[in-house]
Amino acid sequence: MKNFFPVMPRDKASSGESNKVIDFEILETDPSRRPAISSYHPDIHDDVRKTYLKKGPDQPVNFDFPWIRFGKKKVSIW
């Protein structure tokens, strides 16, 4: 088994635990600004996904959507 899974010293094996600690309340909800889920530690991928789902969709704030005339109606182009 040591050929496939090399033995790591205890100090290196335990140092990865700090990557798993994250404050889920301050995760960025904007998809263009948040880091990819794959950039988090593999043990917390599901927790990050669940947190994004609980927060709901990211809605733009103070953005005026442009309108155009389509026949006799005004419609948003978004």
N, C-alpha and C positions, 0 to 999 in steps of 0.2 A: 504493500500500500504506500510505502514511503516514496516509491518511484512516481506515483500519480499525484499524491498529496504531500508535498514537502512539509516537514515539521517546522513551525515558526516559533521563535522564542516568545515567551509569555508577554514581554513588554510590547512587542509588535502586534500580537494577537489581541491584546486588550485595548490598544490604541484606537482600533476601528470603532469601538463602542461610542466614542465621542461624536462620530458622524451620524449616529442614529438619533441623537437628541435634537429636536426641532420644536419651535413654538408654532403650533398649527394655527393660532389666532392671527398671526401677522403674515400669513402666506399671501403673496400677490395674486389677485384674481384676474388681472388683465393678461390675456394669453400672449400678447406681444412683449410683455415685460417680465413674466415669470419664467424661472428656469425650467428646463425639461424635467419631467418626472424621473427619467432615467439618470439624471444627475444626482439624485438623492441616493442614500444607502439602500441596497436592495431589500433589506428587511422592512423598510417603511414605505415602499412604493404604494401598497394598498391603502395605508393610512393617509398618504398625501392625496390619492385619488378620492377617497371618501370625504376628505375635508373640502376639496374643490367642489364636489357634488353638493355638500351641505350648504356651502356659501351661495350656490345658485349661479345663474349666468351673470356675466359682467355687462352692465349696461352703461353706455356713454352718458356722462353728466354734462349739462349745459352745452349740448351740441344741437345746432339747428340743421335738421335734415332738409336738403334742397327739394323743392317742389317744381314740377313742370306741368304744363297743360297737355292733357291727353283727351282729345275730343272736347267735350264740354266740362270735363272734370279736371281738378287739380290732383295729381298723384305724387307720392314720394318716389324718388328714383332709387331709394335704398330698399 
